Every structure is written in C-alpha cells, then in structure tokens.
C-alpha cells in the first residue's frame, strides 16, 4: 500500500493547494496543524453525499464490512468520489467498533446518515461489521481536485477502500508534509 501512498503524497504535496497556501499563509495557519495527528493518517473514498454529510455534522459514523485496523486519534482525509472528485476535508477517529449488523444499527443508525434499507442492503449476508466513529470533522478551505492529482501522475487512483499513510515507510516524510499542507487549509 505504501507505493500508492507515496504517489499520493508526491501528487498532493505538489498540488495547487500548496501553491495557493504559500500565497495565503497567515498566523492562523499553524492552528490547524495542531489539530491534525501525524501519528496515523489514512485517505478514504466516500460517495459525495456521505462526505458532505460528514462535513456538515449529519453523519458521524462510517460503516464498513471489512475491518480497517485504524487507531483512535488517527486523521482521516476524506476523498469525495466523482462527480466531486476531490479531497474535501478530514476528521479524527474517535473509535472503531466491531459488532453484528443489528447491533451496529441499534447503536449508530441515527448518526449514520443512511436509511435502514441502505444499511440492510449493504450488510446483507454479513455476520459482523465495523463502525468508524468520526469526530472533529473539518472542511478544507480549498479542496484538492482529482485533476490536480492526475496532473502530477497520470496513474493516480483514489483508494477503493482506504489507503494508509504509513509511518516508518519511505513515504512517511511526504505524508507528514502533506498533513501540514492540508492542515493549513483548515478553517
């Protein structure tokens, strides 16, 4: 996974956002950096409506059929799938819960941003599921569009599930720099 992480980092560090931030840096820009954990970072792809609901505070849980093995306190960078096609914000992982689908719905249905029917269709046949509890959701002042990502690498593909930005791997220095760049774009 680190190879795609490294590609993501190179693309995003050199993105239009970095150029824009150099011109609009202010004394407030460091505040955002203090809010972002660089210990663990992931990039997750969501349907545009789910990304928007998270950023508007209407959705504080992301359900998954497969485990994500993400630690509480990790920063989740949110890629909104096409037609938006951009990294639009971030959130902090409060907790990751594993339960039977019926328990997940009972505990997290009201804050999931989806209907019971959607939930049931998604978890059909599953004996367990996962809830990624999100907190401190923030929209970037300037999103990082897919076109900008692909300008630096024609092969860039947003992750299907999620991409971990691994500490200790050769791409880690870039992910730390990326976190600073994105954090500066937080309100």
C-alpha positions as CSV (number, residue, x, y, z in Angstrom):
1,X,0.0,0.0,0.0
2,X,2.9,2.3,0.6
3,X,3.6,2.7,-3.2
4,X,0.2,4.3,-3.8
5,X,0.7,6.3,-0.6
6,X,4.0,7.6,-1.9
7,X,2.3,8.5,-5.2
8,X,-0.5,10.3,-3.3
9,X,2.0,12.2,-1.2
10,X,4.1,13.3,-4.1
11,X,1.0,14.4,-6.0
12,X,-0.7,16.2,-3.2
13,X,2.4,17.9,-1.9
14,X,3.0,19.4,-5.3
15,X,-0.7,20.3,-5.8
16,X,-2.3,23.6,-6.5
17,X,-3.2,23.8,-2.8
18,X,0.4,24.1,-1.8
19,X,1.0,26.9,-4.2
20,X,-2.1,28.6,-3.0
21,X,-1.1,28.2,0.6
22,X,2.3,29.8,0.1
23,X,0.5,32.9,-1.0
24,X,-2.2,32.9,1.6
25,X,-0.3,31.7,4.7
26,X,-1.3,33.6,7.9
27,X,-0.6,33.4,11.6
28,X,-3.8,31.3,11.9
29,X,-2.5,28.6,9.6
30,X,-0.5,26.9,12.4
31,X,-3.6,26.4,14.5
32,X,-4.9,23.8,12.1
33,X,-1.6,21.8,12.2
34,X,-2.0,21.4,16.0
35,X,-5.4,19.8,15.4
36,X,-4.1,17.1,13.0
37,X,-2.4,13.9,14.2
38,X,0.6,12.9,12.1
39,X,0.9,9.6,14.1
40,X,-1.6,7.8,11.8
41,X,-3.2,9.1,8.6
42,X,-5.5,7.5,6.1
43,X,-7.2,8.5,2.9
44,X,-10.7,7.2,2.5
45,X,-13.0,7.5,-0.5
46,X,-16.7,8.2,0.1
47,X,-19.7,8.9,-2.1
48,X,-20.2,12.7,-2.4
49,X,-23.3,12.7,-0.3
50,X,-21.6,10.9,2.6
51,X,-18.6,13.1,2.5
52,X,-20.9,16.2,2.6
53,X,-23.0,14.8,5.4
54,X,-19.8,14.1,7.5
55,X,-18.6,17.7,6.9
56,X,-22.0,19.1,7.8
57,X,-22.1,17.1,11.0
58,X,-25.1,15.0,9.9
59,X,-23.0,11.8,9.8
60,X,-20.5,10.8,12.4
61,X,-20.1,7.1,11.6
62,X,-18.8,5.3,8.5
63,X,-19.9,1.7,8.3
64,X,-17.6,-0.9,6.7
65,X,-18.0,-4.7,6.1
66,X,-14.2,-5.2,6.4
67,X,-12.0,-4.2,9.4
68,X,-9.9,-1.1,8.9
69,X,-7.5,-1.5,11.8
70,X,-7.3,2.2,12.4
71,X,-6.4,3.6,15.8
72,X,-8.4,6.2,17.8
73,X,-6.8,9.6,17.2
74,X,-5.9,8.9,13.5
75,X,-6.6,11.5,11.0
76,X,-8.9,10.5,8.1
77,X,-8.6,12.6,4.9
78,X,-11.9,12.5,3.0
79,X,-11.9,12.0,-0.8
80,X,-15.3,12.7,-2.2
81,X,-15.8,10.5,-5.2
82,X,-16.9,11.8,-8.6
83,X,-18.7,13.9,-9.6
84,X,-16.9,16.0,-6.9
85,X,-13.6,14.1,-7.3
86,X,-11.6,15.9,-4.6
87,X,-10.1,15.7,-1.2
88,X,-12.6,17.9,0.7
89,X,-11.8,17.5,4.4
90,X,-10.7,15.5,7.3
91,X,-11.9,14.0,10.6
92,X,-10.4,12.3,13.6
93,X,-11.2,8.7,14.5
94,X,-12.9,8.6,17.9
95,X,-13.2,4.8,17.9
96,X,-13.6,1.7,15.7
97,X,-16.4,-0.7,16.8
98,X,-17.0,-4.3,15.7
99,X,-20.5,-5.7,16.1
100,X,-23.2,-7.7,14.5
101,X,-25.0,-5.6,11.9
102,X,-28.1,-5.4,14.1
103,X,-26.1,-4.0,17.0
104,X,-24.3,-1.5,14.7
105,X,-27.7,-0.2,13.5
106,X,-29.1,0.0,17.0
107,X,-26.1,1.9,18.3
108,X,-25.2,4.0,15.3
109,X,-28.1,4.1,12.9
110,X,-29.3,7.6,13.9
111,X,-25.9,9.2,13.3
112,X,-25.1,7.2,10.1
113,X,-26.6,9.4,7.5
114,X,-28.2,6.4,5.8
115,X,-31.6,4.7,5.8
116,X,-32.3,1.4,7.5
117,X,-32.9,0.0,4.0
118,X,-29.5,1.2,2.7
119,X,-27.9,-0.3,5.8
120,X,-29.6,-3.6,5.4
121,X,-28.7,-3.9,1.7
122,X,-25.0,-3.0,2.5
123,X,-24.7,-5.6,5.2
124,X,-26.7,-8.4,3.6
125,X,-25.0,-11.7,4.4
126,X,-22.5,-10.2,6.8
127,X,-22.3,-11.6,10.3
128,X,-20.2,-8.7,11.6
129,X,-19.5,-5.1,10.6
130,X,-17.4,-2.1,11.6
131,X,-18.3,1.4,12.6
132,X,-15.6,4.1,12.3
133,X,-16.7,6.8,14.7
134,X,-15.6,10.2,13.5
135,X,-15.2,13.5,15.4
136,X,-13.7,16.9,14.8
137,X,-14.8,16.9,11.1
138,X,-13.4,19.8,9.1
139,X,-13.8,21.0,5.6
140,X,-10.7,22.2,3.7
141,X,-10.8,25.8,2.6
142,X,-9.6,24.7,-0.8
143,X,-10.2,21.1,-1.9
144,X,-7.6,19.1,-3.8
145,X,-9.3,18.1,-7.1
146,X,-8.7,14.9,-8.9
147,X,-7.4,16.8,-12.0
148,X,-4.7,18.3,-9.9
149,X,-3.7,14.9,-8.5
150,X,-3.6,13.4,-12.0
151,X,-1.6,16.4,-13.4
152,X,1.3,15.2,-11.3
153,X,0.8,11.5,-12.0
154,X,-1.5,10.1,-14.8
155,X,-1.8,6.9,-12.8
156,X,-3.3,8.3,-9.6
157,X,-6.4,6.4,-8.5
158,X,-8.3,7.2,-5.3
159,X,-8.4,4.2,-2.9
160,X,-11.3,1.8,-3.3
161,X,-11.4,1.1,0.4
162,X,-8.8,3.3,2.1
163,X,-5.0,4.0,1.9
164,X,-2.9,4.1,5.0
165,X,-0.1,6.6,5.1
166,X,2.5,4.6,7.0
167,X,5.0,5.9,9.5
168,X,8.4,4.4,9.1
169,X,7.9,3.7,5.4
170,X,9.8,5.7,2.8
171,X,6.7,7.7,2.0
172,X,6.3,8.9,5.7
173,X,8.2,12.2,5.3
174,X,5.9,13.2,2.5
175,X,2.8,12.3,4.4
176,X,3.9,14.4,7.3
177,X,4.4,17.3,4.9
178,X,1.0,16.6,3.4
179,X,-0.6,16.8,6.8
180,X,0.9,20.2,7.3
181,X,-0.3,21.4,3.9
182,X,-3.8,20.2,4.4
183,X,-3.9,21.4,8.0
184,X,-3.1,24.9,6.8
185,X,-6.2,24.7,4.6
186,X,-8.4,24.0,7.6
187,X,-10.6,26.9,8.8
